[in-house]
Amino acid sequence: QVQLVESGGGLVQPGGSLRLSCAASGSIFNFNMMGWYRQAPGNEREPVATTTSRGATVYVDSVKGRFTISRDNAKNTVYLQMNSLRPEDTAIYYCNFRSARGVYWGQGAQVTVSS
């Protein structure tokens, strides 16, 4: 099994920055994808950014140019650097790990963008 532990959520002002981290442990398959999803009240959970084991990345259009996903394979950790934050970025952000052996979710981190 895979366990995911998130950290880095919080309250920031519009235009501010925040970085989320997600550390994976357990039975890590060597071909996998990790990423970040978010869910705001009344909305469906949507993918924000994903990355493969070799570093290929995909972003939702609304965060392109503002968010950067990266990963440290030696630490089995994925990061989401969020810059130029907007109130509409407010949501619970969930770390996701998937491979041929299963799909796993982090506990969620609240990100609130407000003055």
C-alpha positions in Angstrom: 0.0 0.0 0.0 0.9 3.6 -0.4 0.5 6.4 2.2 0.5 10.1 1.3 1.1 12.9 3.7 0.4 16.4 2.7 1.6 19.7 4.2 1.8 23.4 3.3 -1.8 24.6 3.2 -2.8 27.9 4.7 -4.2 31.3 4.3 -2.6 33.8 1.9 -3.5 37.1 0.3 -4.4 37.5 -3.3 -1.2 37.6 -5.4 0.7 35.7 -2.7 2.4 32.3 -2.9 2.2 29.0 -1.2 3.9 25.6 -1.7 2.3 22.3 -1.0 4.3 19.1 -0.4 3.2 15.4 -0.5 5.4 12.6 0.6 4.6 9.0 -0.5 5.7 5.9 1.3 5.1 2.2 1.1 5.0 0.0 -1.9 6.0 2.5 -4.7 5.7 1.1 -8.2 8.5 2.5 -10.4 6.1 3.7 -13.1 3.6 6.0 -11.6 1.9 9.4 -11.8 1.5 11.9 -8.9 -0.5 15.0 -8.9 -2.7 17.5 -7.3 -6.5 17.8 -7.4 -8.7 20.4 -5.8 -12.3 20.7 -4.7 -14.1 23.9 -3.8 -17.5 24.0 -2.1 -20.2 23.2 -4.7 -17.7 22.1 -7.3 -16.5 18.8 -8.6 -13.0 17.7 -7.8 -10.7 18.7 -10.6 -7.1 17.8 -11.6 -4.8 20.8 -11.2 -1.4 19.4 -12.2 0.1 15.9 -12.7 3.6 14.6 -13.3 5.0 11.2 -14.4 8.0 9.4 -12.9 10.2 10.9 -15.7 9.0 14.5 -15.2 6.4 15.1 -17.9 3.7 17.5 -16.6 0.2 18.5 -17.4 -1.7 21.5 -16.0 -5.3 22.7 -16.0 -5.6 25.8 -18.1 -6.6 28.1 -15.2 -3.2 27.6 -13.4 -0.8 27.6 -16.4 1.9 30.1 -15.8 1.2 30.4 -12.1 1.6 26.9 -10.7 4.5 24.6 -11.0 4.5 20.9 -10.2 7.8 19.1 -9.5 8.9 15.9 -7.9 11.9 14.4 -6.1 12.0 10.7 -6.9 14.7 10.0 -4.3 12.3 11.3 -1.6 9.1 10.1 -3.3 7.8 13.6 -2.8 5.7 15.9 -5.1 5.4 19.7 -4.8 3.1 22.3 -6.0 4.4 25.8 -6.1 1.5 28.2 -6.4 2.2 31.9 -7.3 -0.1 34.8 -8.1 -2.9 33.2 -6.1 -6.4 34.2 -6.7 -9.6 33.9 -4.6 -10.9 31.3 -7.0 -7.9 29.1 -6.2 -9.5 28.6 -2.7 -10.2 24.9 -2.3 -9.1 21.7 -0.5 -6.1 20.4 -2.4 -5.6 16.6 -2.5 -2.4 14.8 -3.4 -2.9 11.8 -5.7 -0.7 8.8 -6.6 -1.6 6.2 -9.2 0.1 3.2 -10.7 -0.8 -0.2 -12.1 -1.1 -1.4 -8.5 -3.7 1.2 -7.3 -4.9 4.7 -6.7 -4.3 6.6 -3.4 -5.2 10.0 -2.0 -3.7 12.3 0.6 -5.8 13.7 3.4 -6.3 17.1 1.8 -4.8 20.6 2.6 -7.0 23.7 2.8 -5.8 26.6 0.7 -7.6 29.9 1.3 -6.9 33.0 -0.8 -8.4 36.1 0.8 -7.5 39.6 1.9 
